[in-house]
């Protein structure tokens, strides 16, 4: 049974708060509208004032900018007034064209519209307004009497009805209304200008007060929010000013060449009205289009005018505005439309003009202030749900094809590693979190996990181009430089539960895409069974998969058990999705025997690729020692080459196999062309029978050349020996060799070989050195006295 949470009080408080805010905005609009307009002007002018005040000082810079703005508006107003007067003088000249255009729109007689018009006229006659006036009969009698009178010079013409309109309003009574209509906008404009001046002068002080008012101790978040809002609004207004100015200029120039009169007027009107979202451009285009119908005797001018506005609007809306505005607003398109409706309903046309800047400010505050995060969710252009949340949501809906479609779309733009790291793995973590708090039932979890397994196997089994497989630049560079297949065999084991097994499956799919040999174990196995199964695989690396709520305790316990039972493989712990206390966790895991700790699939693939040691280089031949002639003379003097087996050397190789628990051991001497095996145990039959191998292919030649212990824990990952045909063809993976020095000349080596990688501890190194000294002492006893005296 899921717990039911009562969120009604919280929801009620939120609704009441919203109603209160809307009421304040509506009732206080007479004060808030000028304040908002002043803030808008301040945002627009602040960049210019900031630059000028470096040289002129703040007061002079503000006054100069305001004066320039006032002069620009006054000049534009004077020019537009002249254009309006000129247009009013020309309008009577266009009466003939207007009548001809209207006649062209008359409907043909006998059609549906004609019958409809006649029906409307007949109904109109039946209405009281269409009947004759009550005094119509008296008027007819008067007309008959006038006709019966004789005509004379003093006879008056037919009487003209005079209508007397009484009005108790004279010019003095209309003056207050006219003054209010004219002076109210001017007073609001003056108030806005005054507020803008003081905001520009005191902007730091106002900013500090706002931070203290709404910050409430969160100064850094509030400061970032205000900076972000100011930057976005200023950039939006600047780009809008440039776009609309360019639009108005192009409209004016286009109308001038088309032949529409007063093109400057209509260009300016179109540019200004375009500041009004959505309806402004159409209002600005309506009058020039109607005027083009009036002035033209043909249809060519109207067509050109309509085309001009349509083309410019298409270019602006689809190319310039998205490019110039970019992400400056950070508000979704649907949010801007709803905001325009809301602010228009609340504040009228001024609200429509201010809707975008106000909405941008609200969205930015929601992005930075935690308590207002709901505003960012409602208004921001960012996706409401992350890819992982959207995938989880779709997986909870019956029918997993929706999640598959989402994953397909994500995979088209991202790598398979990114899909697992950023989408599917977070779904596993979210599922477990919901199960732990009782929000998800067991059968729902099973359904989600089943869908995730199907998606993982589906996407992992598809062929991908290398560019799609490389999760990050490190892996990409490594794969491009070393294109051969990795030699590392990886086993993924779950720390505890099915969630760990699913994460391990994702990693296995990624490793197989990179040509690793990888296998994922079941979460049904007990710890002892896991250790026993891993021991049978002869793996090179083990990755322990840990998904919360599996903890580090489970990982450390499994790591300790694996390290106790298996000394050789590298152990990597994938603590998937972890973000906190990684350093402490890594320290504890390393103490338990882990080699590396990773938190993402991309990091795990890169780390395992480092363990893999991809090989493409050809084998390297051992260099010839500088004292080669003296060394060979010392070897010849010993008279051990091409000699039969001897009990001492055979017993020594048998001890090597027994003490170090290796399948192969031998004592070899290096002459000019070959590696001679004095004694051996476990070497391949063809080598044991021949008792020699070419010096060019001998790994012991490297030991002799370096004259020191040589240990290769994994031959397949060593560039010098991985492609050695003598070693590679026989599956040899481990080598340890100690030089045999006679009179300080390295003449050969005592060696260990194994078919699987292994670690060689410091204790083993010391023990091998002791046994090599025993062989050296035996060889020195065989030296002739002359050789010993000459060497001394």
WORA-V139892 format. One line per field, one symbol per residue. ss: DSSP state (h for helix, s for strand, l for the rest). phi: phi as a letter, one per 40 degrees, with the letter a starting at -180 (. if undefined). psi: psi as a letter, one per 30 degrees, with the letter a starting at -180 (. if undefined). A space follows every 50 residues. Layout:
# WORA-V139892
ss->???
phi->???
psi->???
This chain:
# WORA-V139892
ss->lllllllhhhhhhhhhhhhhhhhhhhhlhhhhhhhhhhhhhhhhhhhhhh hhhhhhlhhhhhhhhhhhhhhhhhhhhhhhhhhhhhhhhhhhhhhhhhhh hhhhlllllllhhhhhhhhhhhhhhhlhhhlllllhhhhhhhhhhhhhll llllllllllllllllllllhhhhhhhhhhhhhhhhhhhhhhhhhhhhhh hlhhhhhhhhhhhhhlllhhhhhhhhhhhhhhhhhhhhhhhhhhhhhhhh hhhhhhhhllllhhhhhhhhhhhllllllhhhhhhhhhhhhhhhhllllh hhhhhhhhhhhhhhhhhhhhhhhhhlllllslhhhhhhhhhhhhhhhlhh hhhhhhhhhhhhhhhhhhlhhhhhhhhhhsllllllhhhhhhhhhhllll hhhhhhhhhhhhhllhhhhhhhhhhhhhhhhhhhhhlllllhhhhhhhhh hhhhhhhhhhlllllhhhhlllhhhhhhhhhlllllllsssssslllhhh hhhhhhhhhhhhhlllssssllllllhhhhhhhhhhhlllssssssslll lhhhhhhhhhhhhhhllllssssssslllllhhhhhhhhhhhlllsssll hhhhhhhhhhhhlllllllllllllllhhhhhhhhhhhllllllllhhhh hhhhhhhhhhlllssssssslllsssssssslllhhhhhhlssshhhllh hhhhhhlllsssllhhhlllllllhhhhlllllsssssssssllssssss sssslllllllhhhhhhhhhhhhhhhhhhhhlllhhhhhhhl
phi->.ccbbcbcdccccccccccccccccccccccccdccccccccdccddccc ccccbbgcccccccccccccccccccccccccccccccccdccccccccc cccccccccgcccccccccccccccccdcccccdcccccccccccccccc cacccccdcbcbbbbcabbbcdccddcccccccccccccccccccccccc cbcccccccccccbcfgccccccccccccccccccccccccccccccccc cccccccchccfccdccccccccccccgcddccccccdcccccccbcbcc cdcccccdcccccccccbbccccccfbccgbcccccccccccccccbgdc ccccccdccccccccccbbdcbccccccbcccccbcdcccccdccccdgc ccccccccccccbbccccccccbccdcccccccccccgcbcccccccccc cccccccccccccbcdcccccacccccccccbccccbcbbbbbccabcdc ccccccccccccccgccbabcccccccccccccccccfccabbccbbdcc bccccccccccccccbccccbbbcccgcbbfccccccccccchccabbba cdccccccccccgdbbcccbccccccccccccccccccfbcfbccbdccc cccccdccccfbcbaabbbbbcbabcccaabgcddcccccgaacccbccc ccccccfadbbbcaccbbccbcbccccccbgcbbaabbcbbbfgccbaab bbbacbcacbcccccccccccccccccccccccccccccccc
psi->kkkkkjgeeeeeeeeeeeeeeeeeeeegefeeeeeeeeeeeeeefeeeee eefeefleeeeeeeeeeeeeeeeeeeeeeeeeeeeeeeffeffgeeeeee eeefgkkklfaeeeeeeeeeeeeeeflefflklegeeeeeeeeeeeefkk klfgkllkkkkkkkkkkgjaeeffeeeeeeeefeeeeeeeeeeeeeeeee eheeeeeeeeeeefehfieeeeeeeeeeeeeeeeeeeeeeeeeeeeeeee eeeeeefegklheeeeeeeeeefffjkefeeeeffeeeeeeeeefkfage eeeeeeeeeeeeeeeeefdeeeeeebgeegkleeeeeeeeeefeeegaee eeefeeeeeeeeeeefffjefgffeeeeflflkekleeeeeeeeffkkjg feeeeeeeeeffflleeeeeefdeefeeeeeeeeeeggfkleeeeeeeee eeeeeeeeeffkkklefffjeleeeeeeeeeiflklgkkkkkkkeeaeee eeeeeeeeeeeefggljkkklkffkleeeeeeeefffhlfkkjkkjkkgk lfeeeeeeeeeeeefjfekkkkjjikgkfkheeeeeeeeeffgkelklfl eeeeeeeeeeeeikkflllkkklkleheeeeeeeeeffhfkhlllkeeee eeeeeeeeefhlfkklklkjaefljkjeklkglkeeeeeegllkefgkff eeeeefhlkkkjfjefgkfefegjfeeefggkfkkkkkkjkjhgkjfalk lkklglllkjleeeeeeeeeeeeeeeeeefffkleeeeeee.
